[in-house]
C-alpha cells in the first residue's frame, strides 16, 4: 500500500481523536474545534484524490501537526481557522484612522462622502463624516486578535500598530483628546467601511486599540474572527 492511500486513514484517526478530546473537555470551543477537524479531513481526502503520493504525505504531516497542537491543549490564535473575506490573498486589509468631524442621526445622502451606520433595534442610523487629510491612512498593523470581553460578553478585535504608526497614532489621539464630542472620536475605516468610532480622553501611546463595531456589541464571534484574520499580516 502506498503513502497516498495511507494518508486519509491518518486524517480520519486524527479527526476521531479530536472529536473524543472535545467530548471529554466540553466548553464553548468544542464546536469550533470539531468544525476545524471536519474541514481538515475534507481537505486531506481531496488532496489524496488529486495529488501525487509524495504531496499527500506532506499534507498529512501538516494536518497531523495542527491537530496534535490543539489536542495537547496549546491555545490556538484567536482567529485561526476563520476564512478571510475575498478568499484570503495574504495581504492585510488597508486601515485608516480618521478624525471624526460630525455624526448626525440620519442616513447619509448620496454623494455626501459620509460613512453609513445602519440603524439597529436600539440605535438610530448615523452618517459619520471624517477628515481624511488630518488622519492616518495605510496604517500598518502588526497583529490583530479576536476576543470576547470578560465584562459584558461582547466580541472585539484588539489591534496593535507598527512602531512607526504608534508615534503617529499617539499624536493623532492627543490632538483629539480635548475636543468636544464627536470631534474627540476617530473613525476606524477598513476597506472603505466604518468599523468603529471610539472617543479618546488622552493620547494613546501604546499603539493599541479595540474594534467593537460602529455600535458596541455589533460584532459576532464570526465577524470578529474574520476581521482579525483580514487585518493580521501573518494570517
C-alpha atoms as an extended CHARMM CRD file, in Angstrom:
* protein
*
       235  EXT
         1         1  UNK       CA              0.0000000000        0.0000000000        0.0000000000  PROA      1               0.0000000000
         2         2  UNK       CA              1.4690000000        3.3770000000       -0.9620000000  PROA      2               0.0000000000
         3         3  UNK       CA              1.6270000000        6.5610000000        1.1080000000  PROA      3               0.0000000000
         4         4  UNK       CA             -1.2040000000        8.3060000000       -0.7460000000  PROA      4               0.0000000000
         5         5  UNK       CA             -3.7490000000        5.6860000000        0.4020000000  PROA      5               0.0000000000
         6         6  UNK       CA             -2.4410000000        5.7060000000        3.9740000000  PROA      6               0.0000000000
         7         7  UNK       CA             -2.9980000000        9.4510000000        4.3080000000  PROA      7               0.0000000000
         8         8  UNK       CA             -6.8630000000        9.5330000000        4.5080000000  PROA      8               0.0000000000
         9         9  UNK       CA             -6.8030000000        6.9280000000        7.2710000000  PROA      9               0.0000000000
        10        10  UNK       CA             -4.3060000000        9.0520000000        9.1860000000  PROA      10              0.0000000000
        11        11  UNK       CA             -6.5650000000       12.0780000000        8.7770000000  PROA      11              0.0000000000
        12        12  UNK       CA             -9.5850000000       10.0350000000        9.9220000000  PROA      12              0.0000000000
        13        13  UNK       CA             -7.8360000000        8.8550000000       13.0910000000  PROA      13              0.0000000000
        14        14  UNK       CA             -6.8050000000       12.4230000000       13.9140000000  PROA      14              0.0000000000
        15        15  UNK       CA            -10.3470000000       13.5810000000       13.2520000000  PROA      15              0.0000000000
        16        16  UNK       CA            -11.7930000000       10.8920000000       15.5710000000  PROA      16              0.0000000000
        17        17  UNK       CA             -9.2260000000       11.6680000000       18.2620000000  PROA      17              0.0000000000
        18        18  UNK       CA            -10.1300000000       15.3510000000       18.2250000000  PROA      18              0.0000000000
        19        19  UNK       CA            -13.8370000000       14.5630000000       18.4530000000  PROA      19              0.0000000000
        20        20  UNK       CA            -13.1160000000       12.3910000000       21.5030000000  PROA      20              0.0000000000
        21        21  UNK       CA            -10.9990000000       15.1560000000       23.0470000000  PROA      21              0.0000000000
        22        22  UNK       CA            -13.8210000000       17.6920000000       22.5620000000  PROA      22              0.0000000000
        23        23  UNK       CA            -16.4060000000       15.3680000000       24.0920000000  PROA      23              0.0000000000
        24        24  UNK       CA            -14.2010000000       14.8960000000       27.1530000000  PROA      24              0.0000000000
        25        25  UNK       CA            -13.2530000000       18.5520000000       27.6190000000  PROA      25              0.0000000000
        26        26  UNK       CA            -16.5020000000       20.2420000000       26.6010000000  PROA      26              0.0000000000
        27        27  UNK       CA            -16.5940000000       24.0330000000       26.6920000000  PROA      27              0.0000000000
        28        28  UNK       CA            -17.5660000000       26.7240000000       24.2010000000  PROA      28              0.0000000000
        29        29  UNK       CA            -14.6640000000       25.9570000000       21.8820000000  PROA      29              0.0000000000
        30        30  UNK       CA            -15.8000000000       22.3810000000       21.2480000000  PROA      30              0.0000000000
        31        31  UNK       CA            -17.9950000000       23.0590000000       18.2350000000  PROA      31              0.0000000000
        32        32  UNK       CA            -15.3280000000       25.2960000000       16.7020000000  PROA      32              0.0000000000
        33        33  UNK       CA            -12.6220000000       22.6130000000       17.0430000000  PROA      33              0.0000000000
        34        34  UNK       CA            -14.8760000000       19.9190000000       15.6010000000  PROA      34              0.0000000000
        35        35  UNK       CA            -15.5970000000       22.1610000000       12.6120000000  PROA      35              0.0000000000
        36        36  UNK       CA            -11.8710000000       22.5870000000       12.0760000000  PROA      36              0.0000000000
        37        37  UNK       CA            -11.3820000000       18.8240000000       12.2370000000  PROA      37              0.0000000000
        38        38  UNK       CA            -14.1350000000       18.1690000000        9.7050000000  PROA      38              0.0000000000
        39        39  UNK       CA            -12.7150000000       20.7540000000        7.3260000000  PROA      39              0.0000000000
        40        40  UNK       CA             -9.1850000000       19.3920000000        7.6110000000  PROA      40              0.0000000000
        41        41  UNK       CA            -10.3810000000       15.8550000000        6.8980000000  PROA      41              0.0000000000
        42        42  UNK       CA            -12.2030000000       17.0150000000        3.7700000000  PROA      42              0.0000000000
        43        43  UNK       CA             -9.0610000000       18.8020000000        2.5830000000  PROA      43              0.0000000000
        44        44  UNK       CA             -6.9330000000       15.7310000000        3.2530000000  PROA      44              0.0000000000
        45        45  UNK       CA             -9.2660000000       13.4830000000        1.2760000000  PROA      45              0.0000000000
        46        46  UNK       CA             -9.4420000000       15.9190000000       -1.6200000000  PROA      46              0.0000000000
        47        47  UNK       CA             -5.6720000000       16.2270000000       -1.7560000000  PROA      47              0.0000000000
        48        48  UNK       CA             -5.3390000000       12.4550000000       -1.6740000000  PROA      48              0.0000000000
        49        49  UNK       CA             -7.5790000000       12.0570000000       -4.6910000000  PROA      49              0.0000000000
        50        50  UNK       CA             -5.9140000000       14.7640000000       -6.7490000000  PROA      50              0.0000000000
        51        51  UNK       CA             -2.2840000000       14.8840000000       -5.6840000000  PROA      51              0.0000000000
        52        52  UNK       CA              0.5850000000       12.5090000000       -6.2300000000  PROA      52              0.0000000000
        53        53  UNK       CA              1.6690000000       10.2570000000       -3.4030000000  PROA      53              0.0000000000
        54        54  UNK       CA              4.5590000000       12.4820000000       -2.2950000000  PROA      54              0.0000000000
        55        55  UNK       CA              2.3400000000       15.5420000000       -1.9290000000  PROA      55              0.0000000000
        56        56  UNK       CA             -0.1630000000       13.5090000000        0.0610000000  PROA      56              0.0000000000
        57        57  UNK       CA              2.4660000000       12.6460000000        2.6640000000  PROA      57              0.0000000000
        58        58  UNK       CA              3.3270000000       16.3460000000        3.1680000000  PROA      58              0.0000000000
        59        59  UNK       CA             -0.3470000000       17.3190000000        3.5170000000  PROA      59              0.0000000000
        60        60  UNK       CA             -0.9290000000       14.6150000000        6.1180000000  PROA      60              0.0000000000
        61        61  UNK       CA              2.0800000000       15.7730000000        8.1180000000  PROA      61              0.0000000000
        62        62  UNK       CA              0.7860000000       19.3800000000        8.1930000000  PROA      62              0.0000000000
        63        63  UNK       CA             -2.6800000000       18.2970000000        9.3350000000  PROA      63              0.0000000000
        64        64  UNK       CA             -1.1830000000       15.9980000000       11.9940000000  PROA      64              0.0000000000
        65        65  UNK       CA              0.9240000000       18.8110000000       13.4450000000  PROA      65              0.0000000000
        66        66  UNK       CA             -2.0840000000       21.1420000000       13.7000000000  PROA      66              0.0000000000
        67        67  UNK       CA             -4.3150000000       18.6390000000       15.4950000000  PROA      67              0.0000000000
        68        68  UNK       CA             -1.6080000000       17.4740000000       17.8850000000  PROA      68              0.0000000000
        69        69  UNK       CA             -1.1330000000       21.1050000000       18.9880000000  PROA      69              0.0000000000
        70        70  UNK       CA             -4.8690000000       21.5560000000       19.6480000000  PROA      70              0.0000000000
        71        71  UNK       CA             -5.3200000000       18.1990000000       21.3880000000  PROA      71              0.0000000000
        72        72  UNK       CA             -2.3160000000       18.8820000000       23.6440000000  PROA      72              0.0000000000
        73        73  UNK       CA             -4.0350000000       21.9970000000       24.9690000000  PROA      73              0.0000000000
        74        74  UNK       CA             -1.8900000000       24.5930000000       23.1950000000  PROA      74              0.0000000000
        75        75  UNK       CA             -4.1150000000       27.6840000000       22.7250000000  PROA      75              0.0000000000
        76        76  UNK       CA             -4.7110000000       28.4600000000       19.0290000000  PROA      76              0.0000000000
        77        77  UNK       CA             -4.5800000000       32.0550000000       17.8320000000  PROA      77              0.0000000000
        78        78  UNK       CA             -7.9390000000       33.6550000000       18.3260000000  PROA      78              0.0000000000
        79        79  UNK       CA             -8.6520000000       33.9640000000       14.6270000000  PROA      79              0.0000000000
        80        80  UNK       CA             -7.1440000000       30.6880000000       13.4820000000  PROA      80              0.0000000000
        81        81  UNK       CA             -9.2340000000       28.6760000000       11.0220000000  PROA      81              0.0000000000
        82        82  UNK       CA            -11.5130000000       31.5610000000       10.0620000000  PROA      82              0.0000000000
        83        83  UNK       CA            -11.6500000000       32.3000000000        6.3080000000  PROA      83              0.0000000000
        84        84  UNK       CA            -10.7730000000       35.7860000000        5.1450000000  PROA      84              0.0000000000
        85        85  UNK       CA            -13.3890000000       37.6320000000        3.1370000000  PROA      85              0.0000000000
        86        86  UNK       CA            -12.4620000000       37.6610000000       -0.5160000000  PROA      86              0.0000000000
        87        87  UNK       CA            -10.5240000000       34.4050000000       -0.4160000000  PROA      87              0.0000000000
        88        88  UNK       CA             -7.5320000000       35.3890000000        1.7170000000  PROA      88              0.0000000000
        89        89  UNK       CA             -4.9230000000       36.8920000000       -0.6120000000  PROA      89              0.0000000000
        90        90  UNK       CA             -2.2870000000       37.0030000000        2.1510000000  PROA      90              0.0000000000
        91        91  UNK       CA             -2.3000000000       40.8190000000        2.1350000000  PROA      91              0.0000000000
        92        92  UNK       CA             -3.6830000000       42.6380000000        5.1650000000  PROA      92              0.0000000000
        93        93  UNK       CA             -6.7380000000       44.8240000000        4.6340000000  PROA      93              0.0000000000
        94        94  UNK       CA             -5.9940000000       48.5760000000        4.3980000000  PROA      94              0.0000000000
        95        95  UNK       CA             -6.7550000000       50.5490000000        7.5700000000  PROA      95              0.0000000000
        96        96  UNK       CA             -7.3200000000       54.2740000000        8.0560000000  PROA      96              0.0000000000
        97        97  UNK       CA             -7.7800000000       56.1240000000       11.3620000000  PROA      97              0.0000000000
        98        98  UNK       CA             -9.5200000000       59.4300000000       10.6920000000  PROA      98              0.0000000000
        99        99  UNK       CA            -10.6800000000       62.2870000000       12.9580000000  PROA      99              0.0000000000
       100       100  UNK       CA            -14.4880000000       62.4240000000       13.1130000000  PROA      100             0.0000000000
       101       101  UNK       CA            -15.8670000000       65.8320000000       12.1380000000  PROA      101             0.0000000000
       102       102  UNK       CA            -19.6060000000       65.1340000000       12.5240000000  PROA      102             0.0000000000
       103       103  UNK       CA            -22.0980000000       62.3650000000       13.3100000000  PROA      103             0.0000000000
       104       104  UNK       CA            -25.7630000000       63.0440000000       12.6090000000  PROA      104             0.0000000000
       105       105  UNK       CA            -28.7770000000       60.8100000000       13.2030000000  PROA      105             0.0000000000
       106       106  UNK       CA            -29.9380000000       60.1010000000        9.6890000000  PROA      106             0.0000000000
       107       107  UNK       CA            -28.7930000000       58.1240000000        6.6770000000  PROA      107             0.0000000000
       108       108  UNK       CA            -26.1010000000       59.6900000000        4.5150000000  PROA      108             0.0000000000
       109       109  UNK       CA            -27.2920000000       61.4500000000        1.3930000000  PROA      109             0.0000000000
       110       110  UNK       CA            -25.8600000000       60.2520000000       -1.8880000000  PROA      110             0.0000000000
       111       111  UNK       CA            -22.5460000000       61.8770000000       -2.6910000000  PROA      111             0.0000000000
       112       112  UNK       CA            -22.0720000000       63.3250000000        0.8080000000  PROA      112             0.0000000000
       113       113  UNK       CA            -18.8990000000       61.3100000000        1.4020000000  PROA      113             0.0000000000
       114       114  UNK       CA            -20.0690000000       60.1630000000        4.8230000000  PROA      114             0.0000000000
       115       115  UNK       CA            -19.8540000000       56.6910000000        6.3350000000  PROA      115             0.0000000000
       116       116  UNK       CA            -23.1850000000       54.9620000000        6.8950000000  PROA      116             0.0000000000
       117       117  UNK       CA            -24.0560000000       53.3620000000       10.2260000000  PROA      117             0.0000000000
       118       118  UNK       CA            -27.2550000000       51.3860000000        9.8240000000  PROA      118             0.0000000000
       119       119  UNK       CA            -29.9770000000       51.5810000000       12.4500000000  PROA      119             0.0000000000
       120       120  UNK       CA            -30.4240000000       48.7410000000       14.9330000000  PROA      120             0.0000000000
       121       121  UNK       CA            -33.3350000000       47.8040000000       17.1930000000  PROA      121             0.0000000000
       122       122  UNK       CA            -31.9870000000       50.1490000000       19.8660000000  PROA      122             0.0000000000
       123       123  UNK       CA            -29.7810000000       52.6310000000       17.9930000000  PROA      123             0.0000000000
       124       124  UNK       CA            -30.5440000000       55.1470000000       15.2250000000  PROA      124             0.0000000000
       125       125  UNK       CA            -28.9370000000       55.3330000000       11.7980000000  PROA      125             0.0000000000
       126       126  UNK       CA            -25.9450000000       57.6530000000       11.6190000000  PROA      126             0.0000000000
       127       127  UNK       CA            -23.9960000000       59.4720000000        8.9610000000  PROA      127             0.0000000000
       128       128  UNK       CA            -20.4040000000       59.9520000000       10.0870000000  PROA      128             0.0000000000
       129       129  UNK       CA            -18.0030000000       62.3150000000        8.3510000000  PROA      129             0.0000000000
       130       130  UNK       CA            -14.2550000000       62.1980000000        8.9050000000  PROA      130             0.0000000000
       131       131  UNK       CA            -11.2420000000       64.2890000000        7.8990000000  PROA      131             0.0000000000
       132       132  UNK       CA             -9.0340000000       62.1500000000        5.6820000000  PROA      132             0.0000000000
       133       133  UNK       CA             -6.4480000000       64.9130000000        5.2450000000  PROA      133             0.0000000000
       134       134  UNK       CA             -5.7100000000       65.0290000000        9.0080000000  PROA      134             0.0000000000
       135       135  UNK       CA             -5.9990000000       61.3080000000        9.5530000000  PROA      135             0.0000000000
       136       136  UNK       CA             -3.7310000000       58.2920000000        9.2240000000  PROA      136             0.0000000000
       137       137  UNK       CA             -4.0310000000       56.2420000000        6.0510000000  PROA      137             0.0000000000
       138       138  UNK       CA             -2.3010000000       52.9970000000        5.0900000000  PROA      138             0.0000000000
       139       139  UNK       CA             -1.8490000000       52.1940000000        8.7620000000  PROA      139             0.0000000000
       140       140  UNK       CA              0.3600000000       49.1560000000        9.3510000000  PROA      140             0.0000000000
       141       141  UNK       CA             -0.9520000000       46.5320000000       11.7330000000  PROA      141             0.0000000000
       142       142  UNK       CA              1.4600000000       44.0810000000       13.3610000000  PROA      142             0.0000000000
       143       143  UNK       CA             -1.1740000000       41.8740000000       14.9980000000  PROA      143             0.0000000000
       144       144  UNK       CA             -4.9330000000       41.5550000000       15.3930000000  PROA      144             0.0000000000
       145       145  UNK       CA             -6.7540000000       39.2110000000       17.7520000000  PROA      145             0.0000000000
       146       146  UNK       CA            -10.4500000000       38.4980000000       18.2180000000  PROA      146             0.0000000000
       147       147  UNK       CA            -11.5440000000       38.0630000000       21.8200000000  PROA      147             0.0000000000
       148       148  UNK       CA            -14.6630000000       38.0430000000       23.9410000000  PROA      148             0.0000000000
       149       149  UNK       CA            -14.9490000000       40.6510000000       26.6640000000  PROA      149             0.0000000000
       150       150  UNK       CA            -14.9270000000       39.2420000000       30.1850000000  PROA      150             0.0000000000
       151       151  UNK       CA            -17.0020000000       42.2190000000       31.3320000000  PROA      151             0.0000000000
       152       152  UNK       CA            -20.0790000000       42.0990000000       29.0870000000  PROA      152             0.0000000000
       153       153  UNK       CA            -19.5080000000       39.1390000000       26.7570000000  PROA      153             0.0000000000
       154       154  UNK       CA            -19.2880000000       41.2350000000       23.5920000000  PROA      154             0.0000000000
       155       155  UNK       CA            -16.7840000000       40.4630000000       20.8460000000  PROA      155             0.0000000000
       156       156  UNK       CA            -13.9540000000       42.7940000000       19.9200000000  PROA      156             0.0000000000
       157       157  UNK       CA            -10.7690000000       42.8150000000       17.8670000000  PROA      157             0.0000000000
       158       158  UNK       CA             -7.6100000000       44.0030000000       19.5930000000  PROA      158             0.0000000000
       159       159  UNK       CA             -5.2480000000       45.7090000000       17.1520000000  PROA      159             0.0000000000
       160       160  UNK       CA             -1.5510000000       46.5120000000       17.6190000000  PROA      160             0.0000000000
       161       161  UNK       CA              0.1520000000       49.0260000000       15.3370000000  PROA      161             0.0000000000
       162       162  UNK       CA              3.6840000000       49.0620000000       13.9830000000  PROA      162             0.0000000000
       163       163  UNK       CA              6.2560000000       51.1370000000       15.9420000000  PROA      163             0.0000000000
       164       164  UNK       CA              6.2630000000       53.9210000000       13.3380000000  PROA      164             0.0000000000
       165       165  UNK       CA              2.4700000000       54.1830000000       13.3190000000  PROA      165             0.0000000000
       166       166  UNK       CA              2.2910000000       54.1260000000       17.1220000000  PROA      166             0.0000000000
       167       167  UNK       CA              4.0090000000       57.5190000000       17.1440000000  PROA      167             0.0000000000
       168       168  UNK       CA              1.6100000000       58.9250000000       14.5650000000  PROA      168             0.0000000000
       169       169  UNK       CA             -1.3560000000       57.4220000000       16.4050000000  PROA      169             0.0000000000
       170       170  UNK       CA             -0.2620000000       58.9810000000       19.7060000000  PROA      170             0.0000000000
       171       171  UNK       CA             -0.0450000000       62.3970000000       18.0350000000  PROA      171             0.0000000000
       172       172  UNK       CA             -3.4750000000       61.9950000000       16.4120000000  PROA      172             0.0000000000
       173       173  UNK       CA             -5.2610000000       60.8870000000       19.5700000000  PROA      173             0.0000000000
       174       174  UNK       CA             -3.5310000000       63.5640000000       21.5930000000  PROA      174             0.0000000000
       175       175  UNK       CA             -4.8680000000       66.2160000000       19.2140000000  PROA      175             0.0000000000
       176       176  UNK       CA             -8.4270000000       64.8560000000       19.5610000000  PROA      176             0.0000000000
       177       177  UNK       CA             -8.5000000000       64.3550000000       23.3180000000  PROA      177             0.0000000000
       178       178  UNK       CA             -9.6630000000       67.8320000000       24.3480000000  PROA      178             0.0000000000
       179       179  UNK       CA            -12.1350000000       68.3900000000       21.5070000000  PROA      179             0.0000000000
       180       180  UNK       CA            -15.8950000000       68.2630000000       22.1900000000  PROA      180             0.0000000000
       181       181  UNK       CA            -17.8950000000       65.2250000000       21.0200000000  PROA      181             0.0000000000
       182       182  UNK       CA            -17.9680000000       63.9260000000       18.3520000000  PROA      182             0.0000000000
       183       183  UNK       CA            -14.6840000000       65.5710000000       17.3510000000  PROA      183             0.0000000000
       184       184  UNK       CA            -12.8780000000       63.6600000000       20.0960000000  PROA      184             0.0000000000
       185       185  UNK       CA            -13.5650000000       60.4470000000       18.1750000000  PROA      185             0.0000000000
       186       186  UNK       CA            -11.6050000000       58.7330000000       15.4070000000  PROA      186             0.0000000000
       187       187  UNK       CA            -13.1820000000       56.6450000000       12.6890000000  PROA      187             0.0000000000
       188       188  UNK       CA            -11.7400000000       53.1730000000       12.0920000000  PROA      188             0.0000000000
       189       189  UNK       CA            -12.1290000000       52.6260000000        8.3580000000  PROA      189             0.0000000000
       190       190  UNK       CA            -11.2480000000       49.2450000000        6.8580000000  PROA      190             0.0000000000
       191       191  UNK       CA            -11.6890000000       48.5770000000        3.1380000000  PROA      191             0.0000000000
       192       192  UNK       CA            -13.7820000000       51.7400000000        2.9140000000  PROA      192             0.0000000000
       193       193  UNK       CA            -16.2200000000       50.6760000000        5.6670000000  PROA      193             0.0000000000
       194       194  UNK       CA            -16.6440000000       52.2210000000        9.1080000000  PROA      194             0.0000000000
       195       195  UNK       CA            -15.9130000000       49.6130000000       11.7980000000  PROA      195             0.0000000000
       196       196  UNK       CA            -15.8220000000       51.8210000000       14.8770000000  PROA      196             0.0000000000
       197       197  UNK       CA            -15.5270000000       55.3700000000       16.2240000000  PROA      197             0.0000000000
       198       198  UNK       CA            -14.0240000000       55.3090000000       19.7130000000  PROA      198             0.0000000000
       199       199  UNK       CA            -13.5740000000       58.5540000000       21.6400000000  PROA      199             0.0000000000
       200       200  UNK       CA            -10.3740000000       59.4780000000       23.4550000000  PROA      200             0.0000000000
       201       201  UNK       CA             -9.6150000000       61.4840000000       26.5810000000  PROA      201             0.0000000000
       202       202  UNK       CA             -5.8320000000       61.4450000000       26.2860000000  PROA      202             0.0000000000
       203       203  UNK       CA             -3.0630000000       60.4790000000       23.8950000000  PROA      203             0.0000000000
       204       204  UNK       CA             -2.8690000000       56.7150000000       23.2740000000  PROA      204             0.0000000000
       205       205  UNK       CA              0.8400000000       55.9250000000       23.3640000000  PROA      205             0.0000000000
       206       206  UNK       CA              0.7740000000       52.1210000000       23.4360000000  PROA      206             0.0000000000
       207       207  UNK       CA             -0.2430000000       51.7240000000       19.7940000000  PROA      207             0.0000000000
       208       208  UNK       CA             -3.2460000000       49.5380000000       20.6450000000  PROA      208             0.0000000000
       209       209  UNK       CA             -6.9820000000       49.9680000000       20.2560000000  PROA      209             0.0000000000
       210       210  UNK       CA            -10.1020000000       47.7700000000       20.1540000000  PROA      210             0.0000000000
       211       211  UNK       CA            -12.6740000000       47.4620000000       17.3980000000  PROA      211             0.0000000000
       212       212  UNK       CA            -16.1870000000       46.7770000000       18.7310000000  PROA      212             0.0000000000
       213       213  UNK       CA            -18.2350000000       47.8790000000       15.7340000000  PROA      213             0.0000000000
       214       214  UNK       CA            -19.9690000000       51.1310000000       14.8870000000  PROA      214             0.0000000000
       215       215  UNK       CA            -22.0860000000       50.4540000000       17.9750000000  PROA      215             0.0000000000
       216       216  UNK       CA            -20.7190000000       48.4140000000       20.8860000000  PROA      216             0.0000000000
       217       217  UNK       CA            -21.8890000000       44.8300000000       20.5540000000  PROA      217             0.0000000000
       218       218  UNK       CA            -22.1410000000       44.9020000000       16.7560000000  PROA      218             0.0000000000
       219       219  UNK       CA            -19.5440000000       42.1680000000       16.2710000000  PROA      219             0.0000000000
       220       220  UNK       CA            -20.3870000000       38.4850000000       16.4140000000  PROA      220             0.0000000000
       221       221  UNK       CA            -17.7950000000       35.7920000000       17.0020000000  PROA      221             0.0000000000
       222       222  UNK       CA            -17.7060000000       35.0630000000       13.2710000000  PROA      222             0.0000000000
       223       223  UNK       CA            -17.2690000000       38.6750000000       12.1480000000  PROA      223             0.0000000000
       224       224  UNK       CA            -14.6600000000       39.3580000000       14.8390000000  PROA      224             0.0000000000
       225       225  UNK       CA            -12.5360000000       36.3540000000       13.8360000000  PROA      225             0.0000000000
       226       226  UNK       CA            -12.9020000000       37.1710000000       10.1530000000  PROA      226             0.0000000000
       227       227  UNK       CA            -11.8990000000       40.8040000000       10.6950000000  PROA      227             0.0000000000
       228       228  UNK       CA             -8.8730000000       39.8000000000       12.7930000000  PROA      228             0.0000000000
       229       229  UNK       CA             -7.8140000000       37.4110000000       10.0350000000  PROA      229             0.0000000000
       230       230  UNK       CA             -8.1060000000       40.1700000000        7.4320000000  PROA      230             0.0000000000
       231       231  UNK       CA             -6.0700000000       42.6370000000        9.4980000000  PROA      231             0.0000000000
       232       232  UNK       CA             -3.2700000000       40.3860000000       10.7110000000  PROA      232             0.0000000000
       233       233  UNK       CA             -0.3720000000       40.4420000000        8.2000000000  PROA      233             0.0000000000
       234       234  UNK       CA              0.6790000000       36.9610000000        9.3150000000  PROA      234             0.0000000000
       235       235  UNK       CA             -2.7960000000       35.5000000000        8.8860000000  PROA      235             0.0000000000
